[in-house]
Amino acid sequence: MSLRSLFFCLFTVVNFCLPAAPRAQEVVVNTVTRPPFSMPLGGQDVGFTMDLMREVARRLGWELRVNRVESFAQMLEEVERGAADMAAANISITAGREAVMDFSQPIFESGLQIMLQADDVSEPSLLSALMSWDLFAAIGIAFVLLLVGGLLMWVFERSAQPYFDRPLREAWFPSFWWALNLVVNGGFEERVPRSFLGRIFGVLLVLSSLFIVSVFVAKITAAMTVEAINGSVNSVNDLYGKKVGTIQGSTAAGFLDRREIDYTGFPGLGDLLADFEAGNTRIVVFDAPVLDHYVRTNGEGLGIVTGRKFLTEYYGIIFPQGSPHVEPANRVLLEMQEDGTYETIYRKWFGSRS
């Protein structure tokens, strides 16, 4: 046997006897386009949840295969019947989903919010506020009260001090001016009422002036507030009777159903936002971070997110029931929380936490 043949035989035997290098376990993760959690960009699957999943897969030695589907319902349905190993996007943890599948620990705290057409939100205008009928009525009532108060003081004081000692046709404006100064400046020190009735009435005028000033301030503030929110929505209670849109089967749709608020359900986020951009849907109720991202990146000048978040909810990774991947994924997610990796990914997509 030649030396070359001997080396070949030894190589074959050694190669046969040594254990083969373990192959990475392939796991299929379903996702759907929901910026900023999951979205295609430059041929890559990017987003907060995608970054999180890649780090989980790296630490567990998984070979991650991302399967982007058309609808949220399809994403979950394939996981439920075992066609995918897991799903990740902005999946709210709910009792109904937990009953048929298994969730990881929460990976994101979210909530619902309202987005309006920018045209439906007007900025407060001082001129419009000053031209309101309510303010005109308040000014008229104040004028009458001050005029009447000044004339009554003229009646009480015309025989007690020279300032009021004049005929009615000459006294009405000085008397009105005296009452106005009493309300605005606290009165004239040299024209303190001298008669018994005048002093009592003067004290009443000073006390009532606090009320008059408060009414003026309240009327101006109220007029400007009404102007600012005219035609807009500030809370869930303002949604009734409005053109509201959301996504079918979402937690937002379930919330609106429970509140008996009429809405148009769309099959996907793209359809919903396209209808909003066309101006047909005037109000969108959906996940707050998704709406915030849309306004910042695509909808600036078109949509405005308003009001506080409501219906706090948590997102998780979802698995088929009894999946062996749940426990390892949870362990790694906890490690990422402890070593700061989660915070780094969070800041990349959402900035510092408020």
C-alpha positions in Angstrom: 0.0 0.0 0.0 1.4 3.4 -1.0 2.0 6.1 1.6 -0.7 8.3 0.0 -3.3 5.5 0.3 -2.3 5.0 3.9 -2.8 8.6 4.7 -6.2 8.6 3.0 -7.4 5.5 5.0 -6.3 7.1 8.3 -8.1 10.4 7.4 -11.2 8.5 6.5 -11.2 6.5 9.8 -10.5 9.6 12.0 -13.2 11.6 10.2 -15.6 8.8 10.6 -14.9 8.3 14.3 -15.0 12.0 15.3 -18.4 13.3 16.2 -19.9 15.7 13.6 -20.1 19.4 14.6 -23.6 20.1 15.9 -25.7 22.1 13.5 -27.6 25.2 14.8 -31.2 24.5 15.5 -33.4 26.3 13.0 -36.4 28.1 14.4 -39.1 29.8 12.3 -40.4 33.1 13.7 -43.5 34.6 12.1 -43.9 38.3 12.0 -45.9 41.0 10.4 -45.1 44.6 9.4 -45.7 46.8 12.4 -43.1 49.7 12.5 -41.1 50.2 14.7 -41.3 46.6 16.0 -41.0 44.7 12.8 -40.5 46.0 9.2 -38.6 45.2 6.0 -35.9 47.7 5.2 -33.2 47.2 2.5 -33.9 43.5 2.2 -33.5 43.1 6.0 -36.0 42.5 8.8 -35.5 45.3 11.2 -37.2 46.8 14.3 -37.2 46.6 18.0 -38.7 43.1 18.2 -36.5 41.8 15.4 -33.3 43.0 17.2 -34.6 41.4 20.4 -35.2 38.1 18.6 -31.8 38.0 16.9 -30.1 38.5 20.2 -32.2 35.7 21.8 -31.3 33.4 18.9 -27.6 34.3 19.1 -27.5 33.4 22.8 -29.4 30.2 22.4 -27.6 29.1 19.2 -30.7 29.2 17.1 -30.6 29.7 13.4 -33.4 32.2 13.0 -35.6 32.1 9.9 -38.0 35.1 9.7 -41.3 34.4 7.9 -43.1 37.7 7.2 -46.8 37.2 6.6 -49.5 39.4 5.3 -51.8 39.7 8.3 -51.7 39.6 12.1 -54.3 36.9 12.2 -52.3 34.6 9.8 -49.2 35.2 12.0 -51.0 33.9 15.1 -52.9 31.1 13.3 -49.8 29.5 12.0 -48.2 29.5 15.4 -51.3 28.0 17.0 -51.3 25.0 14.6 -47.6 24.6 14.9 -46.6 25.8 11.4 -44.2 28.3 13.0 -42.1 27.9 16.1 -43.0 31.4 17.4 -44.3 34.8 16.4 -43.0 38.2 17.4 -44.0 41.8 16.5 -46.3 43.9 18.8 -48.3 41.0 20.1 -50.4 41.9 23.1 -50.6 39.4 25.9 -54.3 38.6 26.4 -56.2 35.8 28.2 -57.8 34.6 24.9 -54.4 34.1 23.2 -52.9 32.6 26.3 -55.7 30.0 26.4 -54.5 28.5 23.1 -50.8 29.4 23.0 -48.0 30.2 25.3 -46.4 33.7 25.9 -42.9 34.6 26.9 -42.5 37.1 29.7 -43.5 40.7 28.7 -41.0 42.3 26.4 -42.6 45.8 26.1 -45.1 47.9 28.0 -47.6 49.6 25.7 -51.1 51.0 25.5 -53.7 52.5 23.2 -53.8 56.0 21.9 -55.8 58.3 19.6 -54.5 59.8 16.4 -56.4 62.6 14.7 -56.2 64.3 11.3 -54.0 67.4 11.8 -56.7 69.5 10.0 -59.2 68.6 12.8 -57.0 70.2 15.5 -56.9 74.0 15.6 -54.4 76.0 17.5 -55.8 78.3 20.2 -56.3 81.9 18.8 -56.3 84.9 21.2 -58.2 86.9 18.6 -60.9 84.2 18.2 -61.2 83.9 22.0 -61.6 87.7 22.4 -64.3 87.7 19.7 -66.4 85.0 21.3 -70.0 85.8 22.3 -69.4 84.3 25.8 -66.6 86.9 26.4 -68.7 89.7 25.1 -71.5 88.7 27.4 -69.2 88.6 30.4 -67.8 92.1 29.5 -71.4 93.4 29.2 -72.5 92.0 32.5 -69.4 93.4 34.2 -69.9 96.8 32.7 -73.5 96.9 33.9 -72.5 95.8 37.4 -69.7 98.4 37.7 -72.0 101.1 36.4 -74.8 100.2 38.9 -72.3 99.9 41.7 -70.7 103.3 40.9 -74.1 105.0 40.8 -75.1 103.5 44.1 -71.9 104.8 45.6 -72.8 108.2 44.1 -76.2 108.0 45.9 -74.5 107.2 49.2 -71.5 109.5 49.0 -72.6 112.6 47.0 -73.3 114.6 50.2 -70.2 113.2 52.0 -67.3 114.1 49.6 -66.7 116.5 46.7 -65.8 113.7 44.1 -69.5 112.5 44.0 -71.1 115.9 44.5 -72.3 116.6 41.0 -75.5 116.0 38.9 -76.3 112.5 37.7 -75.5 113.3 34.0 -72.1 114.4 35.1 -71.6 111.8 37.8 -72.3 108.5 36.0 -68.8 108.2 34.4 -66.7 109.4 37.4 -68.8 106.9 39.5 -68.2 104.1 37.0 -64.5 105.0 36.9 -64.4 104.9 40.7 -66.0 101.4 40.7 -63.6 100.2 37.9 -60.6 101.3 39.8 -61.8 99.7 43.0 -62.0 96.3 41.1 -58.7 96.7 39.2 -56.5 98.6 41.6 -58.2 98.4 44.9 -59.7 101.9 44.7 -58.5 105.5 45.4 -56.9 105.9 48.8 -58.1 109.6 49.0 -61.6 108.7 48.0 -62.4 106.2 50.7 -66.2 106.0 51.4 -67.1 108.3 54.3 -70.8 107.6 54.8 -71.9 104.5 56.8 -73.8 103.0 53.8 -71.0 103.9 51.5 -68.4 102.1 53.6 -70.6 98.9 53.8 -71.2 99.0 50.1 -67.5 99.7 49.4 -66.5 96.6 51.3 -69.1 94.5 49.3 -67.7 95.9 46.1 -64.1 94.9 47.0 -65.2 91.4 47.9 -67.3 91.0 44.7 -64.4 92.3 42.6 -62.6 89.1 43.3 -65.5 87.2 41.8 -65.6 89.6 38.8 -61.9 89.2 38.0 -62.2 85.4 38.3 -65.0 85.4 35.8 -63.0 87.4 33.3 -60.0 85.0 33.6 -62.2 81.9 33.4 -64.1 83.2 30.4 -60.9 84.0 28.4 -59.4 80.6 29.4 -62.5 78.7 28.5 -62.9 80.5 25.2 -59.3 79.7 24.2 -59.7 76.1 25.3 -62.9 75.7 23.2 -61.2 77.2 20.3 -58.2 74.9 20.7 -60.2 71.7 20.8 -63.0 72.6 18.4 -63.8 69.6 16.3 -61.0 67.5 17.9 -60.9 64.6 20.4 -59.2 64.5 23.7 -60.4 61.3 25.3 -62.2 58.1 24.7 -65.5 59.7 25.6 -65.2 62.0 22.6 -65.1 59.1 20.1 -68.8 58.5 20.0 -70.3 59.5 16.7 -66.9 60.1 15.1 -65.3 58.3 12.1 -63.0 55.9 14.0 -60.8 53.3 12.4 -58.7 50.5 13.8 -57.5 47.0 12.8 -59.9 44.0 12.9 -59.2 41.6 15.8 -56.8 43.9 17.6 -57.0 44.8 21.2 -58.0 48.2 20.1 -61.0 46.8 18.3 -61.9 44.7 21.4 -61.7 47.9 23.5 -64.0 49.8 21.2 -66.5 46.9 21.1 -66.6 46.9 24.9 -67.2 50.6 24.9 -69.9 50.3 22.2 -68.0 52.8 20.0 -68.7 52.4 16.3 -65.6 52.0 14.1 -64.4 50.7 10.7 -62.2 47.7 11.0 -59.3 47.3 8.5 -57.5 44.0 7.7 -54.0 45.5 8.2 -52.1 48.5 9.3 -51.2 49.5 5.7 -54.9 49.6 4.8 -55.8 51.6 7.9 -53.1 54.2 7.4 -53.8 54.5 3.6 -57.5 55.3 4.4 -56.3 57.8 7.1 -54.0 59.5 4.6 -56.8 59.7 2.0 -58.8 61.6 4.6 -61.6 59.1 5.0 -60.8 57.9 8.4 -60.5 60.9 10.7 -59.5 59.2 13.9 -57.3 56.1 14.5 -57.3 54.2 17.7 -54.3 51.8 18.0 -51.1 50.9 19.8 -49.4 54.1 21.0 -45.8 53.3 19.9 -47.0 52.4 16.4 -48.9 55.6 16.0 -46.0 57.6 17.5 -43.6 56.1 15.0 -45.9 56.8 12.1 -46.3 60.5 13.0 -42.6 60.9 13.5 -41.5 59.2 10.3 -44.3 59.4 7.8 -47.3 61.3 9.0 -45.7 64.5 10.2 -48.1 67.3 9.4 -50.8 64.8 8.6 -51.6 63.1 11.9 -51.4 64.2 15.5 -51.3 61.8 18.5 -53.4 63.3 21.3 -54.5 62.5 24.8 -52.9 60.0 27.3 -52.3 56.4 26.7 -55.1 54.1 28.0 -55.7 50.4 28.3 -52.1 49.6 29.4 -51.0 46.3 27.8 -47.8 44.2 27.4 -46.3 42.6 24.3 -44.7 39.2 24.3 -43.3 36.5 22.1 -45.9 33.8 21.4 -45.3 30.1 21.0 -47.4 27.0 20.3 -48.8 25.5 23.5 -46.3 23.4 25.3 -43.4 24.6 23.1 -39.9 23.7 24.5 -38.6 27.1 23.3 -40.5 29.1 25.9 -38.3 28.4 28.9 -35.0 29.1 27.2 -36.3 32.2 25.6 -37.5 33.5 29.0 -34.2 32.8 30.6 -32.3 34.7 27.9 -34.8 37.6 28.1 -34.2 37.9 31.8 -30.4 37.9 31.2 -30.8 40.7 28.7 -32.7 42.7 31.2 -30.0 42.2 33.8 -27.0 42.9 31.7 -28.4 46.0 30.0 -28.8 44.5 26.5 -32.5 45.1 26.5 -32.1 48.7 27.5 -29.6 49.2 24.6 -32.1 47.9 22.1 -34.9 49.9 23.6 -32.9 53.2 23.4 -32.0 52.5 19.8 -35.7 52.5 18.8 -37.5 54.6 21.4 -34.8 56.8 23.1 -34.6 57.2 26.8 -37.5 56.1 28.9 -39.5 59.0 30.3 
